[in-house]
Amino acid sequence: MSDNVKEISREKSAALYAKAQTFFPGGVNSPVRAFKSVYGTPLFIKKGDGAYLWDADDNQFIDFCGSWGPLILGHNHPAVREKVMEVMQNGMSFGAPTALENELAELILGNNPFIEKIRFTSSGTEAVMSAIRLARGYTKRDKILKFEGCYHGHTDSLLVKAGSGLVTFGETSSAGVPKSFADETIVIALNDKEALAQAFEDFKDQIATVIIEPVPANNGLLLQHKEFLQYLREICTANGTLLIFDEVISGFRVSFTGAAGLYQIQPDIITYGKIIGGGLPVGAYGASAQIMSNVSPEGPVYQAGTLSGNPVAMAAGIAQISELLKPGFYEDLSAKTEAFVNDITTFVNERNYPVNLTRIGSIFWFAFDTKETIRKAEDIDPQSMSKFKQMHFELLNRGVYFGPSGYEVGFVSAAHTTDLLNQAKQAIFDSLEVIFG
Ligand SMILES: *Cc1c(COP(=O)(O)O)cnc(C)c1O
């Protein structure tokens, strides 16, 4: 750290964290929040507004975490806040249908040619779990195939990583997942057509579904070639296997219609989460009317939820999705992010720093110790994360908040003005100079 930059105070956060550790395992309610991969005590946040966050010690940050993706309009957007407050006047949950569910569904289905019917859940994990069950029920097959480096929430059968060998059964990546579950999950590398073809040969007529993040953004930003995704579409069709695009992070982010729209590829089932709830807990899965007719009570695939379609959460979704439908929304957001990322790329290239940035729409990622575009998980060097760790520390001290792990992507929101992005850029330049200069 250079002489004129002071380390931020974490006194109040540290006290809150100490107390939290008496309540929660690791002091948190979701693991990455514990700052295990970066320096210092986790910051306890007390307020967010626009592109800014404030922590318990009153440090102010330009935020690029955006609650891990949902806040595409920034924090505390007036349209979302006002709609939620209006709806809350009438009570918070009824366990009965409301017009708000129709309203959100109409906004989505009326502007998305890739799905005809939708079902709301309360999280991305739940949406994915339900989509997998639907695919299995529909195909009457048990096996599923996933890709190493794609995250699909914490459903048992998806907490599975690649074993050794080219085409393998997965190994559980969490204690508590029965081996017999992992045995139903095949795990292969991204961006590898041969491995995919081999898996379909080895498990002929057994694979119910292939699930992929079409824009893998939970383990770095591992952009796939459109051609690979097209091949995946074709091989699934040829084998009677349903293709699930897990668009919990890319949906409403890389375009209104997500990666399906961006790449113009029709999956069989799409899952959503994050942005769809405007910052409240909402997930969803959608498909053709024919596939969705298999879901209970119309069909035999059971799925339910006490708070599914909750009116307050629907209200937040309606307000946020309505903003996204305004003309030029994605073009503006993308252009701002592109300029921001290009300037940083120019900076690191001129100085020959071993940093490579990738971007799609308003998502970006810093890879260290490489100049290559990384497309599969195994090509990320774990050692390179020490550089991210340093950058994270330097950035916090300069008023910029990134998610506390080098495997996480950054998000630009509509609230990030060009002016704020220029400020953040300068902080990034100064931090990189401390690390590499
Ligand atoms: C965040 C995420 C999930 C899990 O969603 P939760 O709401 O955290 O349960 C699943 N899939 C993808 C692609 C995600 O980014």
The ligand as an ORCA input file, in Angstrom:
! r2SCAN-3c Opt
* xyz 0 1
  C     -26.551    -18.004     -7.675
  C     -26.731    -19.165     -8.559
  C     -27.487    -20.294     -8.171
  C     -28.063    -20.427     -6.780
  O     -29.019    -19.461     -6.519
  P     -29.384    -19.154     -4.967
  O     -30.453    -18.103     -5.080
  O     -28.122    -18.663     -4.341
  O     -29.874    -20.405     -4.385
  C     -27.688    -21.295     -9.090
  N     -27.177    -21.216    -10.327
  C     -26.447    -20.162    -10.742
  C     -25.935    -20.122    -12.144
  C     -26.195    -19.104     -9.865
  O     -25.450    -18.086    -10.285
*
